[in-house]
Amino acid sequence: MITDIIIEAVYATAEHQHLWQGKVPAGICARQALLQSDLPQKFPQTDFHTVPIGIFGKKIKDEYVLCNWDRIEVYQPLLIDPKENRRRRAQQKD
């Protein structure tokens, strides 16, 4: 019976990227595991209790039960709408 699994948690700002890898108990939920990582200590300005999270690019709920080698990603709001950004770049090329 597996008692621990290995997971990763990643977070990026404009200035820094951080990857944490560690063991957590099998059956742990994603939010609980994120809070056990070192991300809350490294980035105290971010509320890791409420930020949107996902696994490999797919948004998940806090209660998602992690599997071995899952990677929790912390999402931040977009600074600009991607469509608007493309429009601006297209206008600059003209």
Backbone as a printed PyTorch tensor [residue, N CA C, xyz], in Angstrom:
tensor([[[  0.8450,  -1.1910,   0.0000],
         [  0.0000,   0.0000,   0.0000],
         [  0.8870,   1.2490,   0.0000]],

        [[  0.5980,   2.1730,  -0.9190],
         [  1.3810,   3.3970,  -1.0140],
         [  0.9580,   4.3420,   0.1040]],

        [[  1.9370,   4.8150,   0.8600],
         [  1.6310,   5.7440,   1.9440],
         [  1.9900,   7.1810,   1.5850]],

        [[  2.9720,   7.3630,   0.7040],
         [  3.3850,   8.6920,   0.2660],
         [  3.4550,   8.7330,  -1.2520]],

        [[  3.2060,   9.9160,  -1.7930],
         [  3.3740,  10.1290,  -3.2260],
         [  4.3080,  11.3260,  -3.4130]],

        [[  4.9080,  11.4040,  -4.5820],
         [  5.7700,  12.5360,  -4.9050],
         [  4.9850,  13.4590,  -5.8330]],

        [[  4.9890,  14.7390,  -5.4870],
         [  4.2980,  15.7390,  -6.3100],
         [  5.2070,  16.9370,  -6.5130]],

        [[  4.7810,  17.8050,  -7.3970],
         [  5.4520,  19.0780,  -7.5980],
         [  4.4200,  20.1880,  -7.4870]],

        [[  4.8780,  21.3670,  -7.0800],
         [  4.0500,  22.5690,  -7.0660],
         [  4.8740,  23.6760,  -7.7160]],

        [[  4.2700,  24.3980,  -8.6500],
         [  4.9890,  25.4460,  -9.3620],
         [  4.2490,  26.7730,  -9.2620]],

        [[  5.0540,  27.8350,  -9.2180],
         [  4.5140,  29.1870,  -9.1480],
         [  5.4820,  30.1130,  -9.8570]],

        [[  4.9460,  31.0700, -10.5860],
         [  5.8060,  32.0180, -11.2950],
         [  5.2440,  33.4210, -11.1790]],

        [[  6.1630,  34.3550, -11.0070],
         [  5.8350,  35.7710, -11.0900],
         [  6.6290,  36.3230, -12.2670]],

        [[  6.5110,  37.6090, -12.5250],
         [  7.2860,  38.2070, -13.6140],
         [  8.7830,  38.1080, -13.3340]],

        [[  9.1560,  38.0680, -12.0570],
         [ 10.5660,  38.0650, -11.6880],
         [ 11.1240,  36.6840, -11.3410]],

        [[ 10.2880,  35.7970, -10.8560],
         [ 10.7730,  34.5220, -10.3270],
         [  9.9070,  33.3480, -10.7770]],

        [[ 10.5540,  32.1940, -10.8770],
         [  9.8510,  30.9330, -11.0630],
         [ 10.3400,  30.0080,  -9.9610]],

        [[  9.4380,  29.2250,  -9.4190],
         [  9.8380,  28.3080,  -8.3530],
         [  9.1310,  26.9660,  -8.5160]],

        [[  9.8880,  25.9130,  -8.4030],
         [  9.3650,  24.5510,  -8.4480],
         [  9.7000,  23.8830,  -7.1290]],

        [[  8.6840,  23.3500,  -6.4930],
         [  8.8800,  22.5830,  -5.2570],
         [  8.5240,  21.1380,  -5.5650]],

        [[  9.3320,  20.2350,  -5.0820],
         [  9.0470,  18.8060,  -5.2220],
         [  9.1440,  18.1830,  -3.8440]],

        [[  8.1710,  17.3520,  -3.5100],
         [  8.2020,  16.7360,  -2.1950],
         [  7.2550,  15.5610,  -2.0770]],

        [[  7.3470,  14.9030,  -0.9370],
         [  6.4630,  13.7780,  -0.6260],
         [  5.3090,  14.2770,   0.2200]],

        [[  4.1290,  13.7620,  -0.1030],
         [  2.9200,  14.0680,   0.6600],
         [  2.1660,  12.7580,   0.8680]],

        [[  1.2840,  12.7100,   1.8430],
         [  0.5250,  11.4760,   2.0680],
         [ -0.3870,  11.1400,   0.8880]],

        [[ -0.4560,   9.8890,   0.5200],
         [ -1.3900,   9.4370,  -0.5210],
         [ -2.8040,   9.8000,  -0.0760]],

        [[ -3.6310,  10.2180,  -1.0240],
         [ -5.0080,  10.5980,  -0.7110],
         [ -5.1780,  12.0610,  -0.3520]],

        [[ -4.0990,  12.8460,  -0.3710],
         [ -4.1850,  14.2570,  -0.0030],
         [ -4.8290,  15.0470,  -1.1390]],

        [[ -5.5500,  16.0840,  -0.7770],
         [ -6.1780,  16.9650,  -1.7630],
         [ -5.1840,  18.0260,  -2.2180]],

        [[ -5.4330,  18.5550,  -3.4040],
         [ -4.5000,  19.4850,  -4.0270],
         [ -4.2310,  20.7270,  -3.1760]],

        [[ -5.2700,  21.3560,  -2.6540],
         [ -5.0650,  22.5870,  -1.8730],
         [ -4.2520,  22.2950,  -0.6230]],

        [[ -4.5510,  21.1860,   0.0480],
         [ -3.7950,  20.8210,   1.2530],
         [ -2.3170,  20.6410,   0.9280]],

        [[ -2.0440,  19.9600,  -0.1620],
         [ -0.6540,  19.7180,  -0.5480],
         [  0.0450,  21.0260,  -0.8990]],

        [[ -0.6430,  21.9060,  -1.6170],
         [ -0.0620,  23.1930,  -1.9620],
         [  0.3300,  23.9630,  -0.7080]],

        [[ -0.5320,  23.9410,   0.2790],
         [ -0.2480,  24.6510,   1.5290],
         [  0.8910,  24.0060,   2.3150]],

        [[  1.1710,  22.7330,   2.0660],
         [  2.2850,  22.0500,   2.7320],
         [  3.6110,  22.2800,   2.0040]],

        [[  3.5370,  22.7920,   0.7740],
         [  4.7640,  23.0620,   0.0200],
         [  5.4640,  24.2890,   0.6120]],

        [[  6.5970,  24.6530,   0.0330],
         [  7.3010,  25.8410,   0.5260],
         [  6.8510,  27.1260,  -0.1800]],

        [[  5.8910,  27.0280,  -1.0940],
         [  5.4480,  28.2070,  -1.8250],
         [  4.8610,  29.3020,  -0.9260]],

        [[  4.0100,  28.9680,   0.0500],
         [  3.4770,  30.0410,   0.9010],
         [  4.5700,  30.8130,   1.6550]],

        [[  5.6580,  30.1620,   2.0140],
         [  6.7400,  30.8530,   2.7090],
         [  7.5740,  31.6820,   1.7340]],

        [[  7.7860,  31.1780,   0.5310],
         [  8.6060,  31.8890,  -0.4600],
         [  7.8850,  33.0850,  -1.0740]],

        [[  6.5630,  33.0090,  -1.1440],
         [  5.7680,  34.0800,  -1.7600],
         [  4.6360,  34.4930,  -0.8170]],

        [[  4.9630,  35.1330,   0.3030],
         [  3.9390,  35.4680,   1.3010],
         [  2.8980,  36.4730,   0.8160]],

        [[  3.1740,  37.1910,  -0.2630],
         [  2.2250,  38.1710,  -0.7880],
         [  1.0510,  37.5030,  -1.5050]],

        [[  1.1650,  36.2170,  -1.7960],
         [  0.1100,  35.4840,  -2.5040],
         [ -0.7230,  34.6840,  -1.5120]],

        [[ -2.0310,  34.7330,  -1.6660],
         [ -2.9270,  33.9680,  -0.7960],
         [ -3.1360,  32.5760,  -1.3990]],

        [[ -2.3250,  31.6270,  -0.9750],
         [ -2.3900,  30.2730,  -1.5170],
         [ -3.6230,  29.5040,  -1.0350]],

        [[ -4.4090,  30.1050,  -0.1410],
         [ -5.6670,  29.4840,   0.2850],
         [ -6.7580,  29.6640,  -0.7630]],

        [[ -6.5960,  30.6720,  -1.6500],
         [ -7.6820,  31.0010,  -2.5670],
         [ -7.2910,  31.0700,  -4.0420]],

        [[ -6.0030,  31.1050,  -4.3730],
         [ -5.6130,  31.2490,  -5.7840],
         [ -6.1150,  30.0580,  -6.6000]],

        [[ -6.4560,  30.2950,  -7.8700],
         [ -6.8570,  29.1770,  -8.7330],
         [ -5.6710,  28.2350,  -8.9550]],

        [[ -5.9610,  26.9370,  -9.0080],
         [ -4.9070,  25.9450,  -9.2080],
         [ -5.3160,  24.9500, -10.2820]],

        [[ -4.3180,  24.2590, -10.8100],
         [ -4.5790,  23.2610, -11.8320],
         [ -3.5190,  22.1830, -11.8070]],

        [[ -3.7550,  21.1720, -12.6090],
         [ -2.8060,  20.0710, -12.7870],
         [ -2.4940,  19.9970, -14.2800]],

        [[ -1.2400,  20.1860, -14.6290],
         [ -0.7930,  20.1000, -16.0240],
         [ -1.6990,  20.8860, -16.9760]],

        [[ -1.9970,  22.1380, -16.6180],
         [ -2.7440,  23.0250, -17.5030],
         [ -4.2510,  22.9350, -17.4320]],

        [[ -4.7940,  22.1010, -16.5710],
         [ -6.2510,  21.9690, -16.4470],
         [ -6.6720,  22.4050, -15.0500]],

        [[ -7.5720,  23.3900, -14.9820],
         [ -8.0320,  23.9000, -13.6980],
         [ -8.7440,  22.7930, -12.9180]],

        [[ -8.4790,  22.7440, -11.6130],
         [ -9.0760,  21.7170, -10.7480],
         [ -9.7040,  22.3650,  -9.5180]],

        [[-10.5100,  21.5850,  -8.8280],
         [-11.0880,  22.0170,  -7.5600],
         [-10.1200,  21.6670,  -6.4320]],

        [[-10.2720,  22.3590,  -5.3150],
         [ -9.4010,  22.1370,  -4.1510],
         [ -9.4150,  20.6860,  -3.6960]],

        [[-10.5460,  20.0080,  -3.8650],
         [-10.7210,  18.6460,  -3.3530],
         [-10.1280,  17.5780,  -4.2680]],

        [[ -9.5620,  17.9580,  -5.3830],
         [ -8.9640,  16.9880,  -6.3020],
         [ -7.9200,  16.1670,  -5.5480]],

        [[ -8.0540,  14.8500,  -5.5960],
         [ -7.1020,  13.9640,  -4.9100],
         [ -5.9090,  13.7320,  -5.8350]],

        [[ -4.7440,  14.0400,  -5.3240],
         [ -3.5230,  13.9730,  -6.1240],
         [ -3.0740,  12.5450,  -6.3880]],

        [[ -2.4270,  12.3810,  -7.5350],
         [ -1.7980,  11.1230,  -7.9190],
         [ -0.2830,  11.3190,  -7.8810]],

        [[  0.4250,  10.2010,  -7.8500],
         [  1.8830,  10.2690,  -7.8620],
         [  2.3540,  11.0690,  -9.0750]],

        [[  3.2590,  11.9960,  -8.8630],
         [  3.8940,  12.8470,  -9.8730],
         [  2.9610,  13.8970, -10.4800]],

        [[  1.8300,  14.1880,  -9.8420],
         [  1.0290,  15.3270, -10.2780],
         [  1.8170,  16.6130, -10.0210]],

        [[  1.5630,  17.6240, -10.8640],
         [  2.2030,  18.9330, -10.6690],
         [  1.1040,  19.9680, -10.4830]],

        [[  1.0550,  20.5580,  -9.3020],
         [  0.0840,  21.6050,  -9.0100],
         [  0.6180,  22.9160,  -9.5750]],

        [[ -0.1910,  23.5680, -10.3900],
         [  0.1850,  24.8590, -10.9520],
         [ -0.6900,  25.9340, -10.3250]],

        [[ -0.0740,  27.0300,  -9.9450],
         [ -0.7910,  28.1580,  -9.3650],
         [ -1.0260,  29.1680, -10.4810]],

        [[ -2.2870,  29.5170, -10.6940],
         [ -2.6470,  30.4260, -11.7700],
         [ -2.8790,  31.8390, -11.2340]],

        [[ -2.5270,  32.8040, -12.0770],
         [ -2.7350,  34.2050, -11.7450],
         [ -3.5990,  34.8300, -12.8330]],

        [[ -4.2950,  35.9170, -12.4990],
         [ -5.1150,  36.5560, -13.5270],
         [ -4.2350,  37.1080, -14.6510]],

        [[ -4.7790,  37.1040, -15.8630],
         [ -4.0600,  37.6600, -16.9990],
         [ -3.9960,  39.1780, -16.8620]],

        [[ -2.8710,  39.7420, -17.2580],
         [ -2.7210,  41.1900, -17.2110],
         [ -3.4190,  41.8630, -18.3860]],

        [[ -3.5480,  41.1200, -19.4890],
         [ -4.2200,  41.6460, -20.6770],
         [ -4.9000,  40.4740, -21.3890]],

        [[ -6.0550,  40.7610, -21.9720],
         [ -6.7880,  39.7560, -22.7300],
         [ -5.9450,  39.3240, -23.9310]],

        [[ -5.7500,  38.0200, -24.1570],
         [ -4.9210,  37.5590, -25.2790],
         [ -5.3770,  38.0910, -26.6400]],

        [[ -6.6930,  38.2080, -26.8520],
         [ -7.1850,  38.7480, -28.1240],
         [ -6.7630,  40.2080, -28.2970]],

        [[ -6.8820,  40.9690, -27.2340],
         [ -6.4720,  42.3760, -27.2710],
         [ -4.9690,  42.4930, -27.5190]],

        [[ -4.2080,  41.6330, -26.9140],
         [ -2.7600,  41.6370, -27.1030],
         [ -2.4040,  41.3570, -28.5690]],

        [[ -3.0810,  40.3950, -29.2010],
         [ -2.8350,  40.0950, -30.6170],
         [ -3.1950,  41.2910, -31.4960]],

        [[ -4.3220,  41.9370, -31.1760],
         [ -4.7300,  43.1270, -31.9380],
         [ -3.6590,  44.2090, -31.8610]],

        [[ -3.1480,  44.4460, -30.6700],
         [ -2.1150,  45.4850, -30.4870],
         [ -0.8580,  45.1460, -31.2900]],

        [[ -0.4420,  43.8780, -31.2350],
         [  0.7530,  43.4850, -31.9820],
         [  0.5360,  43.6280, -33.4730]],

        [[ -0.6540,  43.2820, -33.9580],
         [ -0.9580,  43.4120, -35.3850],
         [ -0.9300,  44.8750, -35.8100]],

        [[ -1.4450,  45.7610, -34.9770],
         [ -1.4350,  47.1880, -35.2960],
         [ -0.0220,  47.7460, -35.3230]],

        [[  0.8510,  47.2280, -34.4720],
         [  2.2400,  47.7130, -34.4380],
         [  3.0030,  47.3140, -35.6860]],

        [[  2.6190,  46.2010, -36.3230],
         [  3.3080,  45.7210, -37.5200],
         [  2.9620,  46.5760, -38.7450]],

        [[  1.7820,  47.2190, -38.7160],
         [  1.3280,  48.0220, -39.8760],
         [  2.1450,  49.2780, -40.0280]]])
